[in-house]
């Protein structure tokens, strides 16, 4: 049994139902990030949170719902932070806008843990979790489609491919930040350069 996750300080205090639910989600997110999704088991989560198994079951009837909860919680937090760039805008500063998306991702990872990000980037045997991950990825790509079409003149399919490349690149570099290899500023600088390089191929 993995032992890298320890009971949180909040487990020793009386929490409201909402606070307890958030604590369990964060503990599970940390387990996913540290030990992998296969390590998510109700007894392990309960021990890491410093609560009994019935407390976990009160909020999440099974591990599937707990894992899904981590991904959905991550998505909701991220969605609240991202800027609205869905409307075409010839004056759109892509580098600045990309930085806003990067900051939103980093802020969400810091607030919710990187477990949700790991789930987003993985495809496993659980079809429902995979479907949520794919939908979230589509959500990440969607805001860029109209601006990319306006800036580059490409069609919808090409814009989607470009946006997907940008999101994939962001995922790889953000993982370096999560692992401690890059600073947040390095991530922003690298992704800005990648995005501008990709766009230059279509706008020159």
C-alpha positions in Angstrom: 0.0 0.0 0.0 1.5 3.4 -1.0 2.4 5.6 2.0 3.3 8.9 0.5 0.1 10.6 1.5 -0.4 11.7 5.1 -3.5 12.8 6.9 -4.2 16.5 6.3 -4.4 19.1 9.1 -8.0 19.7 8.2 -8.8 16.1 9.2 -8.2 17.0 12.8 -10.8 19.8 12.8 -14.5 19.8 12.4 -15.4 20.7 8.8 -18.6 21.6 7.1 -20.0 19.1 4.6 -18.7 21.3 1.7 -15.3 21.6 3.3 -15.1 17.9 4.0 -16.0 17.1 0.4 -13.4 19.4 -0.9 -10.8 17.9 1.5 -11.6 14.4 0.2 -11.3 15.6 -3.4 -7.9 17.2 -2.7 -6.6 14.2 -0.9 -7.7 12.0 -3.8 -6.1 14.4 -6.3 -2.8 14.2 -4.4 -3.0 10.4 -4.3 -3.5 10.4 -8.1 -0.6 12.8 -8.6 1.7 10.9 -6.3 0.8 7.2 -6.6 -1.5 7.0 -9.7 -5.2 6.5 -10.2 -4.9 2.8 -9.5 -4.0 3.7 -5.9 -7.3 5.4 -5.3 -9.2 3.1 -2.9 -11.7 4.2 -0.3 -9.7 2.9 2.7 -6.6 4.6 1.5 -8.4 7.9 0.9 -10.0 7.7 4.3 -6.7 7.0 6.0 -5.0 9.8 4.1 -7.8 12.2 5.1 -7.8 11.1 8.7 -11.4 10.0 8.6 -13.4 6.8 8.6 -14.5 5.0 5.5 -18.2 5.8 6.2 -17.3 9.5 6.0 -15.9 9.0 2.5 -18.9 6.9 1.5 -21.2 9.7 2.7 -19.9 11.9 -0.1 -18.8 9.4 -2.7 -20.5 6.0 -2.9 -17.5 4.3 -4.7 -14.0 5.0 -6.0 -15.4 5.7 -9.5 -17.5 8.7 -8.2 -14.5 9.9 -6.2 -12.2 9.9 -9.3 -14.9 11.5 -11.4 -15.4 14.1 -8.7 -11.7 15.1 -8.9 -11.8 15.6 -12.6 -15.1 17.5 -12.6 -14.0 19.7 -9.7 -10.8 20.5 -11.6 -12.7 21.3 -14.7 -15.2 23.6 -12.8 -12.4 25.5 -11.1 -10.5 25.9 -14.4 -13.6 27.1 -16.3 -14.1 29.9 -13.7 -10.6 31.2 -14.3 -10.2 31.2 -18.1 -10.8 34.3 -20.2 -13.5 34.5 -22.9 -11.9 34.5 -26.3 -14.7 32.8 -28.3 -15.5 35.9 -30.3 -13.3 36.5 -33.3 -11.0 39.6 -32.8 -8.4 40.8 -35.2 -6.7 42.6 -32.4 -6.4 39.5 -30.2 -3.0 39.3 -28.6 -2.4 35.6 -28.8 0.6 35.6 -26.5 -1.1 37.5 -23.8 -4.3 35.4 -24.1 -2.2 32.2 -24.0 -0.6 33.4 -20.9 -4.0 33.9 -19.3 -4.9 30.3 -20.1 -1.6 29.1 -18.7 -2.1 31.1 -15.5 -5.6 29.6 -15.2 -4.2 26.1 -15.5 -1.4 26.8 -13.0 -3.8 28.5 -10.6 -6.2 25.5 -10.8 -3.4 23.0 -10.3 -2.2 24.9 -7.2 -5.8 25.2 -5.8 -7.0 21.7 -6.6 -3.9 19.6 -7.0 -2.6 18.1 -10.1 -4.6 14.9 -10.0 -7.3 16.3 -12.2 -4.7 17.4 -14.7 -3.2 13.9 -14.7 -6.7 12.5 -15.4 -7.2 14.9 -18.2 -4.0 13.7 -19.9 -4.6 10.0 -19.5 -6.8 7.5 -21.2 -7.7 4.5 -19.1 -10.1 1.6 -19.0 -12.9 3.5 -17.3 -15.0 4.7 -20.2 -16.9 7.3 -18.3 -13.8 8.9 -16.9 -12.2 8.9 -20.4 -15.3 10.5 -21.8 -15.2 13.3 -19.3 -11.5 13.8 -20.0 -12.2 14.0 -23.7 -15.0 16.4 -23.2 -12.8 18.6 -21.0 -10.1 18.5 -23.7 -12.6 19.6 -26.2 -13.6 22.4 -23.9 -9.9 23.5 -23.6 -9.7 23.6 -27.4 -13.0 25.2 -28.2 -12.3 28.8 -27.2 -9.3 28.9 -29.6 -11.2 27.9 -32.7 -12.8 31.2 -33.7 -9.7 33.3 -32.9 -7.5 30.9 -34.8 -9.7 31.0 -37.8 -9.8 34.8 -37.7 -6.1 35.1 -37.4 -5.0 32.4 -39.9 -7.8 32.1 -42.3 -7.8 28.3 -42.0 -10.9 26.1 -42.0 -12.7 24.6 -39.0 -10.9 21.3 -39.1 -7.5 22.9 -39.4 -8.2 25.3 -36.6 -9.2 22.4 -34.4 -5.9 20.7 -35.3 -3.9 23.8 -34.5 -5.7 24.3 -31.2 -5.2 20.7 -30.3 -1.5 21.0 -31.0 -1.3 24.0 -28.7 -3.2 22.2 -25.9 -1.0 19.2 -26.3 2.2 21.3 -26.1 0.8 23.1 -23.1 0.2 19.8 -21.4 3.7 18.5 -21.9 5.3 21.7 -20.7 3.0 22.2 -17.7 3.9 18.7 -16.6 7.5 19.9 -16.4 6.3 22.6 -14.1 4.4 20.2 -12.0 7.5 18.0 -11.7 9.5 21.0 -10.6 11.7 21.1 -13.7 10.5 24.5 -14.9 9.3 27.7 -13.2 5.9 29.1 -14.0 7.6 31.9 -15.9 9.6 29.4 -18.0 6.4 27.6 -18.9 4.7 30.8 -20.0 7.7 31.9 -22.1 8.1 28.5 -23.8 4.4 28.1 -24.6 4.3 31.7 -25.9 7.1 31.0 -28.3 5.6 27.7 -29.4 2.2 29.3 -30.1 3.7 32.2 -32.0 5.9 29.8 -34.1 2.9 27.7 -35.0 0.8 30.8 -36.0 3.6 32.3 -38.0 3.5 29.3 -40.3 0.0 30.2 -41.2 0.1 34.0 -41.2 3.3 34.8 -43.0 
